[in-house]
Amino acid sequence: MIKNNIKNIRQRILLATERCQRDPKEVIVLAVSKTKTTSDIKQAIAVGQDCFGENYIQEGVEKIQFLDNSDLTWHFIGSVQSNKSRLVAKYFDWCQSVDSIHCANRLNYQRTSFQKPLNILIQININNEQTKSGVSLEELSVLAEYVSQLPYLKLRGLMAIPALKETYHRQLTIYQKMSEAFQELRNTYASVDTLSLGMSYDMEAAIIAGSTMIRIGTAIFGSRIKE
């Protein structure tokens, strides 16, 4: 199932990029493996998937340690709790959910000089939803400037989880706002190259708007929760 699902995702990317005349190689698939087993992850690895995203720190660390594969890239995409930020800084390659100077400072302090800089995406709350984390577009420039100066972090771009809108057009309009912010950031910082936007149900609109990374969970692994 997982093999066929990944094949289907790649086909969807191909069709979406053809519509907007983009190279499909510009779009990275991040397999969201939260609550999934290492057996599931191994099935994805077997067909060439090498980027995985985890929402829960302890669960993610256990998988990273168990699989012990330097060819894999691990993204933390959940909320960074202060008491567990050390684990994000130590074990993950990317953190996609930085939303404050305090969070950035902790990750920078806890990342060791023996590791490569931790790749950082700033999370944007594009709809200003009270139930979601992230900074507003108005706050972005200050946080981006701060992160860019920290020695053990590397600013790579933006991430957002926009609310699902009633129509494709309204969804695309929100995503285009994110793309414009990403392009402005890219023009300011040479290290910026990643817009993490789009999931299983909305990846086409995200790709057409300019997303370079889509976070796919259900469409790869299904909705089964591990026991």
HULINJO-V812768 format. One line per field, one symbol per residue. psi: psi as a letter, one per 40 degrees, with the letter a starting at -180 (. if undefined). Layout:
psi->???
This chain:
psi->dddddddddddddddddddefihdeehhhhhheheiidddddddddfehehihidhdddddddddddfheeihhhheahhhdeedddddddidihefheidddddddddehieeiiihhhhhhhgdefhdeiiiiiddeddddddddeehdeihheaiiigiihididddddddddddddddddddedhdehehhhhhadeeddddddeeiehhhhcdedeaehhi.
